[in-house]
Amino acid sequence: MPSSKNSMDPRLYKSAKSGDVCFLKQLLNDDPMLLYQLTPRENTALHIAGQFGHKNVTAEIYSRCMSLVTQPNLDGDTPLHVAARVGCFSIVNYLVRETLSMSQVDFRNANNSMTETLRIRNRGNNTVLHEAVRNGHTKVAEFLLKMDPKLACFENEAGESPLYLAAREGLLDILNQILQSSPASAHGGSDGQTALHAAVVERHFGVVESLLRFKQQLIKQADHQGKTPLYYAASLGDHKTVQRLLELDISTAYVLDKQGYSPIHVAASKGYTNVIREIVGHCPDSGELVDPYGRNALHIAIFNGQTEVVRYILETAELEGLINQPDFDGNTPFHLSTIERKTWILCYLKWDGRVNPRSKNKYGQTAIEIDSSIKEANITPPRNIMPSIWGHLRTPPSWLDNIKVFSRADQEEAIAMQTYKQMGQTLLMVATLITTVTFAAAFTMPGGYNNDVGPDQGQALLQSNNFFKWFIITDSIAMTCSIIAACLLFWGAVNSNESSYVYYFTSAAALTYFALQFTAASFTTGILAVMPHQQFVETLGTLIGAAFHVITLLFLSQLVKMFSLPEAFRFFIFHLCKLKCKIKKKP
């Protein structure tokens, strides 16, 4: 059958693809020149047989034309490249050993011929070992390393070594084989990275351990962006790898990338508190590192809104120097939290007595004056309970008295605070009333007591009734919530400043809401306990309970509009953390 110059005879292609060696022999016996035909990509019949894993066809073609083993296609791939890529060990083994034994006259020349064949590069500068490792063919890779260990010393056009590819793909067996058979193997990768970079980025901890055992010097090597393996581990929040790298070498904690950021900076920007704790534990002075803008880890955490990192830094003695440290514009973390409108971070800084609120930046502005300038620029602040951040977080009178720019805001805040305290008094009355009613209900049992002389004298008559049991449970919960609410209002009025009173008030209001709900439930279950199996009683109880729930739900909706409940919880969590830190510091 005739074929064009740029195509292979279909019969030859099909026989090589299908593995029909009998038909192939017949075809080549009739026309031996068919073996030199190429596909449009200049693949030979040996390429096709290797691609589809037919060893018998490969052996037949090789026996007729040995030179095809080194003939490349348009991509520069030899049949060995193709067989290694698909992981056909039998073909790779056959071609390599046949090449090795090709010359019986001079074994040394035969060996040179074999290594030259194995080291042929394709257009991407990949050797057969690159192809085997990239595609995860462990058996082929181990065989190639056994035949020529120096294959591990070559890098491709992208700068990738077989060791790098094995590390990136997490192929621990191949990686160990490379490290053991060729200690001087190349370890480079793309973008100037090393095999250790790849293992860290892909989170292959076993590979990381092997590389550190054989090539510990890779810890210090940075890529084209100036990033070390420790930097990548910190940016991924990989606490385990960060710990291992710092155990071997702490110097990389101080290495800045080309943008001027260190591992502690990137960990702070992404909120990885555990990583920061590990870095500070090994390098207590690493917190002094600043970025090109003069910002420390606390600045960066604030800029990225990482509240947990801010809390950790405030609670860590080694990082205390960061609290009032200015950047190159003179802005302290307190300034930056105001500029970036990070309200809750501003809370934590405001509540920390070590923060210096009088600090001025290079423009002569304090944090309060910056907030004023933001308001004058018509930038709408986030929705808060107060007109502005500084209304939300009232500053101590000891240094607020000297600032006149906020006189109007102070008046608005004072009016709002007076309103909340009046509401608090009303709420205290409601909580006290609920406490009184629920306390009395607990001793005025529905159905009365057993007055007959005997062992059951004085016990509730309905104690076995399920509705009665629910009455006791709901009444107890209502009384507990109302007592706690009353205590919070007392505590907030006596022991807190004006800025934190609103949190006590909001928490007490939420508890009062629950107390009202359970009071309604205890009323309904009490009626059902004394008048069971009465349809009109069940209907009446349902209607009263529904009406009560709707009314209290309206109360809760007003509360939510007034203040966000999660903020109150975060307030108490913060103070609990501070209390825990104080306890730890005590001898």
FITI-749291 format. One line per field, with one value per residue (C-alpha): z, x, y; residue number from 1; chain. Coordinates in steps of 0.25 Angstrom, whole numbers. Layout:
FITI-749291
up	c(Z, ...)
east	c(X, ...)
north	c(Y, ...)
k	c(NUM, ...)
c	c(A, ...)
This chain:
FITI-749291
up	c(0, -4, 7, 6, 10, 24, 28, 32, 25, 32, 33, 40, 50, 53, 55, 64, 72, 73, 76, 64, 62, 52, 43, 45, 41, 28, 25, 27, 20, 8, 9, 19, 15, 22, 35, 32, 30, 40, 46, 44, 58, 52, 61, 57, 58, 70, 77, 74, 80, 92, 94, 95, 102, 92, 96, 85, 74, 80, 80, 65, 60, 68, 63, 49, 51, 64, 60, 63, 78, 77, 66, 72, 68, 66, 82, 83, 89, 86, 88, 102, 106, 101, 108, 121, 121, 120, 130, 122, 130, 120, 108, 116, 121, 108, 100, 111, 112, 97, 95, 106, 99, 85, 84, 88, 83, 92, 105, 108, 96, 98, 112, 106, 96, 106, 115, 103, 99, 113, 114, 101, 104, 97, 93, 108, 112, 119, 120, 121, 136, 136, 129, 138, 151, 146, 143, 156, 150, 162, 156, 143, 151, 160, 148, 141, 153, 155, 140, 141, 154, 148, 141, 154, 152, 140, 140, 129, 122, 134, 143, 149, 154, 156, 171, 170, 162, 172, 184, 177, 174, 188, 182, 195, 189, 176, 184, 194, 182, 176, 189, 192, 178, 175, 187, 177, 170, 165, 174, 166, 162, 154, 158, 166, 176, 181, 184, 199, 194, 186, 198, 207, 198, 195, 209, 208, 222, 219, 207, 215, 226, 215, 209, 222, 225, 212, 208, 220, 213, 205, 217, 214, 199, 195, 181, 171, 180, 192, 199, 207, 211, 224, 218, 210, 222, 230, 219, 218, 233, 234, 248, 248, 237, 243, 256, 249, 240, 252, 260, 250, 246, 252, 243, 232, 242, 239, 224, 217, 203, 191, 196, 210, 217, 227, 231, 244, 235, 225, 237, 243, 231, 229, 244, 247, 262, 264, 254, 261, 274, 268, 262, 274, 283, 275, 271, 282, 275, 262, 265, 263, 248, 240, 225, 215, 221, 235, 240, 250, 251, 259, 249, 238, 246, 248, 234, 230, 241, 248, 262, 268, 264, 271, 283, 284, 282, 293, 302, 299, 307, 296, 287, 296, 289, 277, 284, 282, 271, 260, 245, 236, 236, 251, 251, 263, 263, 270, 258, 248, 254, 254, 239, 235, 243, 250, 261, 270, 268, 273, 285, 289, 288, 295, 307, 308, 318, 311, 298, 298, 293, 292, 282, 269, 255, 247, 243, 257, 259, 270, 267, 271, 262, 251, 253, 253, 240, 234, 238, 232, 219, 218, 220, 226, 238, 240, 247, 262, 275, 276, 265, 263, 267, 278, 283, 283, 291, 300, 304, 318, 324, 328, 314, 307, 314, 306, 293, 289, 275, 280, 289, 280, 279, 295, 297, 287, 295, 308, 304, 299, 311, 320, 312, 313, 328, 329, 321, 330, 343, 336, 332, 346, 351, 341, 344, 359, 357, 349, 360, 371, 363, 359, 373, 379, 368, 372, 386, 382, 374, 364, 370, 384, 394, 401, 415, 419, 430, 424, 417, 405, 414, 409, 395, 382, 378, 363, 364, 354, 344, 332, 330, 345, 342, 331, 340, 350, 339, 332, 345, 350, 337, 337, 351, 348, 336, 343, 355, 346, 338, 351, 356, 342, 343, 357, 353, 341, 349, 360, 354, 340, 332, 323, 310, 316, 323, 310, 308, 322, 319, 306, 312, 323, 313, 306, 318, 322, 309, 312, 326, 320, 310, 321, 330, 319, 317, 332, 333, 321, 327, 341, 335, 327, 339, 348, 337, 328, 316, 315, 300, 304, 314, 303, 293, 303, 307, 293, 289, 302, 299, 285, 288, 299, 289, 279, 289, 294, 280, 277, 289, 284, 270, 276, 284, 272, 265, 277, 278, 272, 282, 277, 281, 295, 295, 289, 300, 311, 304, 303, 318, 321, 313, 321, 334, 329, 326, 339, 346, 338, 342, 357, 363)
east	c(0, 6, 9, 12, 26, 20, 12, 14, 8, -5, -2, 12, 6, -6, 3, 13, 1, -7, 6, 3, 17, 14, 7, 19, 29, 22, 20, 35, 39, 32, 37, 48, 49, 35, 43, 49, 35, 31, 18, 16, 22, 34, 31, 37, 31, 40, 34, 20, 23, 29, 17, 7, 17, 19, 32, 31, 29, 40, 50, 46, 48, 61, 67, 65, 69, 77, 80, 65, 68, 74, 66, 58, 44, 40, 40, 54, 49, 56, 48, 54, 48, 35, 36, 41, 29, 19, 26, 28, 39, 41, 44, 53, 61, 61, 67, 77, 82, 83, 90, 100, 103, 103, 118, 124, 138, 140, 132, 137, 131, 118, 117, 120, 110, 100, 102, 102, 88, 83, 87, 81, 72, 59, 55, 52, 66, 59, 67, 60, 61, 53, 42, 41, 42, 32, 22, 24, 30, 38, 43, 48, 55, 62, 67, 72, 79, 86, 90, 95, 95, 100, 87, 83, 93, 85, 75, 65, 63, 54, 65, 58, 66, 61, 63, 54, 43, 43, 42, 31, 23, 25, 32, 40, 46, 51, 57, 64, 70, 75, 81, 88, 93, 97, 101, 105, 92, 86, 76, 71, 57, 49, 50, 62, 56, 62, 57, 54, 46, 37, 36, 32, 22, 15, 15, 23, 29, 35, 42, 47, 53, 61, 66, 70, 78, 86, 86, 84, 91, 78, 72, 79, 77, 67, 59, 59, 49, 59, 49, 55, 49, 45, 38, 29, 26, 22, 14, 6, 5, 12, 16, 23, 32, 35, 39, 48, 55, 58, 63, 74, 77, 71, 78, 68, 57, 65, 66, 57, 51, 53, 41, 47, 38, 43, 36, 30, 24, 17, 12, 6, -1, -8, -11, -3, -1, 6, 16, 19, 20, 30, 39, 39, 42, 55, 58, 53, 58, 52, 40, 50, 50, 43, 38, 42, 32, 37, 25, 27, 19, 9, 7, 5, -5, -13, -13, -18, -28, -22, -28, -23, -9, -11, -16, -4, 6, 0, 1, 16, 26, 37, 29, 25, 34, 25, 13, 18, 28, 26, 28, 35, 23, 23, 10, 9, 0, -10, -10, -10, -23, -30, -26, -30, -43, -40, -50, -48, -33, -34, -42, -30, -20, -29, -31, -16, -10, 4, -1, 3, -9, -1, 8, 9, 13, 22, 10, 8, -5, -9, -18, -31, -27, -26, -40, -45, -38, -44, -58, -55, -52, -66, -61, -73, -68, -74, -87, -85, -93, -86, -85, -70, -59, -55, -70, -70, -57, -57, -43, -38, -42, -27, -23, -36, -38, -27, -33, -44, -46, -56, -64, -77, -74, -72, -86, -92, -85, -89, -104, -103, -97, -107, -118, -111, -110, -125, -128, -119, -127, -140, -134, -129, -144, -149, -138, -141, -156, -153, -144, -155, -166, -158, -152, -166, -172, -161, -167, -182, -183, -194, -204, -199, -192, -195, -201, -203, -195, -185, -172, -177, -182, -177, -174, -180, -193, -189, -175, -177, -184, -175, -181, -177, -163, -162, -168, -156, -146, -151, -153, -139, -133, -141, -137, -122, -122, -129, -119, -107, -113, -115, -101, -95, -103, -98, -84, -84, -89, -79, -66, -66, -63, -73, -67, -69, -82, -89, -84, -89, -103, -104, -100, -110, -121, -118, -119, -132, -138, -135, -141, -154, -154, -153, -162, -173, -169, -171, -184, -189, -184, -189, -203, -202, -197, -210, -220, -215, -223, -231, -232, -236, -224, -214, -220, -219, -205, -200, -207, -201, -187, -187, -191, -180, -170, -173, -173, -159, -154, -157, -149, -138, -138, -137, -125, -118, -120, -115, -102, -96, -96, -83, -76, -80, -75, -62, -60, -62, -53, -42, -43, -42, -30, -24, -27, -21, -8, -8, -9, 2, 11, 9, 21)
north	c(0, 13, 24, 39, 44, 49, 37, 23, 11, 8, -7, -4, 5, -4, -16, -8, -3, -16, -24, -34, -39, -49, -39, -30, -40, -43, -29, -26, -38, -33, -19, -17, -2, 0, 1, 14, 21, 32, 38, 53, 54, 46, 34, 21, 8, 6, 18, 13, -1, 5, 14, 3, -7, -18, -24, -35, -25, -16, -28, -31, -17, -15, -28, -22, -8, -5, 9, 13, 12, 26, 32, 44, 49, 64, 65, 59, 47, 34, 20, 19, 33, 28, 14, 21, 31, 20, 12, -1, -7, -19, -11, -1, -13, -20, -8, -4, -18, -20, -7, -11, -25, -19, -20, -33, -29, -17, -17, -3, 3, -4, 2, 16, 13, 9, 22, 31, 25, 27, 41, 46, 58, 62, 76, 79, 74, 62, 49, 36, 37, 50, 43, 31, 40, 50, 39, 32, 19, 14, 1, 8, 19, 9, 1, 13, 18, 4, 4, 19, 26, 39, 41, 47, 59, 65, 76, 79, 92, 97, 94, 82, 70, 56, 58, 70, 63, 51, 61, 69, 56, 50, 38, 34, 21, 27, 39, 30, 22, 35, 39, 26, 23, 37, 45, 57, 57, 70, 76, 88, 91, 101, 116, 114, 104, 92, 78, 82, 94, 85, 75, 86, 92, 79, 75, 62, 61, 48, 53, 65, 56, 48, 61, 67, 54, 54, 68, 77, 89, 91, 98, 110, 111, 121, 121, 133, 140, 139, 130, 118, 105, 111, 123, 113, 104, 117, 122, 109, 108, 95, 95, 81, 85, 99, 92, 82, 92, 101, 90, 88, 103, 115, 125, 124, 130, 143, 142, 152, 150, 159, 167, 169, 159, 148, 135, 141, 152, 143, 134, 147, 151, 138, 136, 124, 126, 112, 115, 129, 122, 112, 123, 131, 119, 116, 131, 140, 153, 150, 159, 171, 168, 178, 179, 190, 199, 197, 189, 178, 165, 172, 183, 172, 164, 176, 180, 166, 166, 154, 156, 143, 146, 160, 153, 144, 155, 163, 151, 148, 154, 153, 161, 172, 182, 181, 187, 202, 201, 211, 208, 217, 227, 227, 219, 209, 197, 205, 215, 205, 198, 211, 214, 200, 201, 188, 190, 178, 178, 193, 187, 178, 189, 199, 189, 186, 196, 195, 202, 217, 225, 238, 233, 242, 238, 246, 255, 259, 250, 241, 230, 238, 249, 239, 234, 249, 251, 239, 244, 257, 250, 244, 230, 222, 214, 200, 199, 200, 203, 216, 228, 224, 215, 224, 225, 210, 210, 221, 226, 228, 242, 243, 246, 249, 262, 269, 266, 276, 271, 260, 269, 266, 251, 251, 257, 247, 236, 241, 242, 228, 223, 229, 223, 209, 211, 215, 202, 194, 199, 194, 181, 179, 181, 171, 160, 162, 160, 147, 142, 145, 138, 126, 124, 125, 115, 105, 104, 105, 93, 90, 80, 82, 73, 60, 63, 49, 43, 33, 32, 41, 52, 66, 61, 67, 59, 60, 56, 45, 54, 57, 71, 74, 69, 79, 90, 88, 88, 101, 108, 105, 110, 122, 126, 123, 132, 143, 142, 143, 154, 162, 159, 164, 177, 179, 176, 185, 196, 195, 189, 193, 206, 212, 206, 192, 194, 192, 178, 174, 180, 173, 159, 162, 165, 152, 144, 151, 147, 133, 134, 140, 128, 118, 125, 124, 109, 107, 113, 105, 92, 95, 97, 84, 76, 80, 78, 67, 62, 74, 79, 94, 94, 89, 99, 111, 107, 107, 120, 127, 121, 125, 139, 140, 135, 145, 156, 152, 150, 164, 168, 160, 166, 180, 175, 170, 183, 190, 181, 169, 157, 151, 164, 162, 148, 152, 162, 152, 142, 153, 156, 141, 140, 152, 145, 132, 139, 146, 133, 127, 138, 136, 128)
k	c(1, 2, 3, 4, 5, 6, 7, 8, 9, 10, 11, 12, 13, 14, 15, 16, 17, 18, 19, 20, 21, 22, 23, 24, 25, 26, 27, 28, 29, 30, 31, 32, 33, 34, 35, 36, 37, 38, 39, 40, 41, 42, 43, 44, 45, 46, 47, 48, 49, 50, 51, 52, 53, 54, 55, 56, 57, 58, 59, 60, 61, 62, 63, 64, 65, 66, 67, 68, 69, 70, 71, 72, 73, 74, 75, 76, 77, 78, 79, 80, 81, 82, 83, 84, 85, 86, 87, 88, 89, 90, 91, 92, 93, 94, 95, 96, 97, 98, 99, 100, 101, 102, 103, 104, 105, 106, 107, 108, 109, 110, 111, 112, 113, 114, 115, 116, 117, 118, 119, 120, 121, 122, 123, 124, 125, 126, 127, 128, 129, 130, 131, 132, 133, 134, 135, 136, 137, 138, 139, 140, 141, 142, 143, 144, 145, 146, 147, 148, 149, 150, 151, 152, 153, 154, 155, 156, 157, 158, 159, 160, 161, 162, 163, 164, 165, 166, 167, 168, 169, 170, 171, 172, 173, 174, 175, 176, 177, 178, 179, 180, 181, 182, 183, 184, 185, 186, 187, 188, 189, 190, 191, 192, 193, 194, 195, 196, 197, 198, 199, 200, 201, 202, 203, 204, 205, 206, 207, 208, 209, 210, 211, 212, 213, 214, 215, 216, 217, 218, 219, 220, 221, 222, 223, 224, 225, 226, 227, 228, 229, 230, 231, 232, 233, 234, 235, 236, 237, 238, 239, 240, 241, 242, 243, 244, 245, 246, 247, 248, 249, 250, 251, 252, 253, 254, 255, 256, 257, 258, 259, 260, 261, 262, 263, 264, 265, 266, 267, 268, 269, 270, 271, 272, 273, 274, 275, 276, 277, 278, 279, 280, 281, 282, 283, 284, 285, 286, 287, 288, 289, 290, 291, 292, 293, 294, 295, 296, 297, 298, 299, 300, 301, 302, 303, 304, 305, 306, 307, 308, 309, 310, 311, 312, 313, 314, 315, 316, 317, 318, 319, 320, 321, 322, 323, 324, 325, 326, 327, 328, 329, 330, 331, 332, 333, 334, 335, 336, 337, 338, 339, 340, 341, 342, 343, 344, 345, 346, 347, 348, 349, 350, 351, 352, 353, 354, 355, 356, 357, 358, 359, 360, 361, 362, 363, 364, 365, 366, 367, 368, 369, 370, 371, 372, 373, 374, 375, 376, 377, 378, 379, 380, 381, 382, 383, 384, 385, 386, 387, 388, 389, 390, 391, 392, 393, 394, 395, 396, 397, 398, 399, 400, 401, 402, 403, 404, 405, 406, 407, 408, 409, 410, 411, 412, 413, 414, 415, 416, 417, 418, 419, 420, 421, 422, 423, 424, 425, 426, 427, 428, 429, 430, 431, 432, 433, 434, 435, 436, 437, 438, 439, 440, 441, 442, 443, 444, 445, 446, 447, 448, 449, 450, 451, 452, 453, 454, 455, 456, 457, 458, 459, 460, 461, 462, 463, 464, 465, 466, 467, 468, 469, 470, 471, 472, 473, 474, 475, 476, 477, 478, 479, 480, 481, 482, 483, 484, 485, 486, 487, 488, 489, 490, 491, 492, 493, 494, 495, 496, 497, 498, 499, 500, 501, 502, 503, 504, 505, 506, 507, 508, 509, 510, 511, 512, 513, 514, 515, 516, 517, 518, 519, 520, 521, 522, 523, 524, 525, 526, 527, 528, 529, 530, 531, 532, 533, 534, 535, 536, 537, 538, 539, 540, 541, 542, 543, 544, 545, 546, 547, 548, 549, 550, 551, 552, 553, 554, 555, 556, 557, 558, 559, 560, 561, 562, 563, 564, 565, 566, 567, 568, 569, 570, 571, 572, 573, 574, 575, 576, 577, 578, 579, 580, 581, 582, 583, 584, 585, 586, 587)
c	c(A, A, A, A, A, A, A, A, A, A, A, A, A, A, A, A, A, A, A, A, A, A, A, A, A, A, A, A, A, A, A, A, A, A, A, A, A, A, A, A, A, A, A, A, A, A, A, A, A, A, A, A, A, A, A, A, A, A, A, A, A, A, A, A, A, A, A, A, A, A, A, A, A, A, A, A, A, A, A, A, A, A, A, A, A, A, A, A, A, A, A, A, A, A, A, A, A, A, A, A, A, A, A, A, A, A, A, A, A, A, A, A, A, A, A, A, A, A, A, A, A, A, A, A, A, A, A, A, A, A, A, A, A, A, A, A, A, A, A, A, A, A, A, A, A, A, A, A, A, A, A, A, A, A, A, A, A, A, A, A, A, A, A, A, A, A, A, A, A, A, A, A, A, A, A, A, A, A, A, A, A, A, A, A, A, A, A, A, A, A, A, A, A, A, A, A, A, A, A, A, A, A, A, A, A, A, A, A, A, A, A, A, A, A, A, A, A, A, A, A, A, A, A, A, A, A, A, A, A, A, A, A, A, A, A, A, A, A, A, A, A, A, A, A, A, A, A, A, A, A, A, A, A, A, A, A, A, A, A, A, A, A, A, A, A, A, A, A, A, A, A, A, A, A, A, A, A, A, A, A, A, A, A, A, A, A, A, A, A, A, A, A, A, A, A, A, A, A, A, A, A, A, A, A, A, A, A, A, A, A, A, A, A, A, A, A, A, A, A, A, A, A, A, A, A, A, A, A, A, A, A, A, A, A, A, A, A, A, A, A, A, A, A, A, A, A, A, A, A, A, A, A, A, A, A, A, A, A, A, A, A, A, A, A, A, A, A, A, A, A, A, A, A, A, A, A, A, A, A, A, A, A, A, A, A, A, A, A, A, A, A, A, A, A, A, A, A, A, A, A, A, A, A, A, A, A, A, A, A, A, A, A, A, A, A, A, A, A, A, A, A, A, A, A, A, A, A, A, A, A, A, A, A, A, A, A, A, A, A, A, A, A, A, A, A, A, A, A, A, A, A, A, A, A, A, A, A, A, A, A, A, A, A, A, A, A, A, A, A, A, A, A, A, A, A, A, A, A, A, A, A, A, A, A, A, A, A, A, A, A, A, A, A, A, A, A, A, A, A, A, A, A, A, A, A, A, A, A, A, A, A, A, A, A, A, A, A, A, A, A, A, A, A, A, A, A, A, A, A, A, A, A, A, A, A, A, A, A, A, A, A, A, A, A, A, A, A, A, A, A, A, A, A, A, A, A, A, A, A, A, A, A, A, A, A, A, A, A, A, A, A, A, A, A, A, A, A, A, A, A, A, A, A, A, A, A, A)
